[in-house]
Amino acid sequence: MYYIEKKLEISASHRLVVDYESKCSQLHGHNWVITIYCRARELNQNGMVVDFTEVKRKIKGVLDHQNLNDVLPFNPTAENIARWCVEQIPQCYKATVQESEGNIAGYEED
């Protein structure tokens, strides 16, 4: 099995929709660190699991310098963003999303 890991730094804002009082219900921003994990049993015709540039385009290209509530069709929690990242790249099986120091969420396919 071949593996790659791509770390992306993204600046974006969001507000959370929660059923309790929270300052995160107000629009605010983060300098997110998103790590994408991909794997493949065989390399593609170019000798890669997936091109790092393609990962960057599909994740950072959509999210960077955006209001995530405007570009994502769900409540943009770190957990939901991690799942969305995995769904964007067929070879991706896991993603972690750090919204601030010490606050990291992840999603991994079974």
WOFENBEL-V683918 format. One record per residue. RES is the residue in one letter. PHI is phi as a letter, one per 30 degrees, with the letter a starting at -180 (none if undefined). BURIAL is + if it has 9 or more other ideal C-beta (glycine too) atoms within 8 Angstrom, else -. D_FIRST is the distance of its C-alpha to the first C-alpha in Angstrom with 2 decimals. Layout:
# WOFENBEL-V683918
[[RES:PHI:BURIAL:D_FIRST] [RES:PHI:BURIAL:D_FIRST]]
This chain:
# WOFENBEL-V683918
[[M:none:-:0.00] [Y:c:+:3.82] [Y:b:-:6.66] [I:b:+:10.36] [E:b:-:13.46] [K:b:+:16.81] [K:c:-:20.08] [L:b:+:23.10] [E:c:-:26.72] [I:b:+:28.85] [S:c:+:32.55] [A:a:+:33.65] [S:c:+:36.24] [H:a:+:36.33] [R:b:+:38.53] [L:c:+:37.57] [V:c:-:39.34] [V:b:-:39.92] [D:c:-:42.55] [Y:b:-:43.96] [E:d:-:45.65] [S:a:-:43.21] [K:d:-:43.53] [C:d:-:40.08] [S:d:+:41.91] [Q:c:-:43.36] [L:d:-:41.60] [H:a:+:39.87] [G:b:-:37.11] [H:b:+:34.14] [N:c:-:32.09] [W:d:+:28.77] [V:b:+:25.51] [I:c:+:22.57] [T:c:+:19.00] [I:c:+:16.31] [Y:c:+:12.66] [C:b:+:10.27] [R:b:+:6.68] [A:a:+:5.77] [R:d:-:4.57] [E:b:-:7.17] [L:d:-:9.17] [N:d:+:12.62] [Q:d:-:15.84] [N:c:-:16.21] [G:i:-:13.07] [M:b:-:11.78] [V:d:+:9.59] [V:a:+:13.16] [D:d:-:16.27] [F:e:-:17.41] [T:d:-:20.86] [E:d:+:20.01] [V:d:+:18.77] [K:d:+:22.02] [R:d:-:24.13] [K:d:+:23.02] [I:c:+:23.45] [K:d:+:25.86] [G:d:-:27.68] [V:c:+:28.67] [L:c:+:29.33] [D:d:+:30.73] [H:h:-:34.50] [Q:b:+:34.93] [N:d:+:36.54] [L:d:+:33.60] [N:d:-:36.11] [D:d:-:36.96] [V:c:-:33.52] [L:c:+:31.66] [P:d:-:33.00] [F:a:-:32.74] [N:d:-:33.94] [P:d:+:31.88] [T:d:-:30.97] [A:e:+:28.01] [E:d:+:26.35] [N:d:+:27.01] [I:d:+:25.86] [A:e:+:22.45] [R:d:+:22.11] [W:e:+:23.42] [C:e:+:20.88] [V:d:+:17.96] [E:d:-:19.98] [Q:d:+:20.46] [I:b:+:17.00] [P:e:-:15.13] [Q:d:+:11.61] [C:d:+:13.04] [Y:c:+:12.67] [K:a:+:14.86] [A:b:+:17.83] [T:b:+:20.53] [V:b:+:24.02] [Q:c:+:26.55] [E:c:+:30.01] [S:a:-:31.86] [E:e:-:31.57] [G:i:-:30.59] [N:c:-:29.98] [I:b:+:26.33] [A:b:+:25.01] [G:b:+:21.56] [Y:b:+:20.00] [E:b:-:16.77] [E:d:-:16.10] [D:d:-:16.36]]
